[in-house]
Amino acid sequence: MEIKKTHIPGLVIIQPQIFADDRGFFMESYNESRYFENEVLPHFVQDNISRSCYGTVRGLHYQLAPFSQSKLVQVLEGKVLDVAVDLRKKSPTFGQHYAIELTAENKIQFFIPQGFAHGFSVLSETALFMYKCDNYYNREAERGLAYNDPALNIDWKIPTDKVIVSQKDNILPILKEAEHNFV
């Protein structure tokens, strides 16, 4: 696998090794010892999969500490724009975001450590999105940021009139009003 660091400390892009031939392909999607060797350190305890249609924006979600989650995300079918926002108060990149296109074809994985809000937009007709988490879901600790916060200035690559957002996500606060407790 190839590991690439981003300009935001902690965010890592992972390109798994793909073995392809005329039958298709094989790839090891996760091997704890190899990820640990490459400083992707969490012990994952929960896997989640979502299917969404074009225009869906999910996020920006996070859980307060001590229930925060690191995530290892990947697209199994389709194409998404995946976004992570740094919420670590003492980070030099606090409030900055990183966006990357994840597709079934490029098979890129994106590692998002604890202390980040996470979301994605669906750029294909549908997308099947998988993520591993290093902590269990906790409803009481669940928080989020408005996907359209002008201060974040995230281009979700979806025309405004085509964006589909859940009721819950549509009332999330902007960053300067959001509760977060990451150091």
C-alpha positions, 0 to 999 in steps of 0.5 A, spaced: 500 500 500 502 507 498 501 512 504 500 519 502 499 525 508 495 531 506 497 538 508 492 537 515 496 533 520 493 526 521 489 525 515 492 520 510 490 517 503 491 510 502 492 507 496 491 499 497 495 494 492 491 492 487 492 485 483 488 485 477 487 481 471 482 479 465 478 476 471 477 482 475 481 484 481 483 482 488 485 487 494 486 486 501 482 492 504 484 492 511 490 488 515 491 491 522 498 489 522 500 493 515 496 499 517 499 499 524 506 499 521 504 505 516 502 509 523 494 508 521 493 506 528 486 505 531 483 498 533 477 498 529 470 496 532 465 497 528 463 497 520 458 501 517 455 501 510 451 507 506 447 507 500 445 514 497 443 517 491 446 523 487 446 529 490 446 527 497 450 530 502 451 526 509 454 530 514 458 533 517 458 529 523 462 527 529 462 525 536 464 528 542 470 526 546 471 521 549 466 517 544 470 520 538 471 516 532 477 515 527 474 513 520 477 509 515 472 510 509 472 507 502 467 507 496 465 500 494 460 503 488 460 509 485 463 516 486 463 521 492 467 527 494 469 526 501 470 531 506 474 532 513 474 538 517 479 539 523 476 541 529 482 540 534 482 547 537 490 547 538 491 545 531 494 550 526 489 547 521 483 548 525 477 549 521 480 547 515 478 542 510 480 537 506 476 534 500 478 528 496 474 524 490 473 517 492 471 512 487 470 504 486 475 505 480 480 508 484 479 504 490 482 510 495 481 509 502 481 516 506 483 515 514 480 521 518 483 521 525 479 523 532 478 530 532 475 531 525 468 532 522 466 528 516 461 528 511 461 526 503 457 528 497 454 523 492 457 525 485 454 518 481 447 516 480 448 512 487 454 510 491 455 505 496 460 507 502 463 503 507 467 506 513 470 502 519 470 506 526 475 505 532 469 507 537 462 505 537 456 510 535 453 514 541 447 518 540 448 522 546 455 524 543 453 525 536 454 532 533 455 536 527 456 542 522 452 545 517 455 542 510 453 549 507 457 553 513 460 559 509 466 560 513 468 553 511 467 554 504 466 547 501 465 546 494 461 539 494 461 539 487 453 538 487 449 544 484 445 547 490 438 545 487 440 538 486 443 537 494 439 532 498 440 533 505 436 530 511 432 534 516 437 532 521 443 535 517 439 541 515 439 544 522 446 543 524 450 549 527 455 553 523 462 552 526 463 558 530 456 556 534 458 548 534 460 544 540 466 540 540 471 538 545 477 536 541 484 538 543 
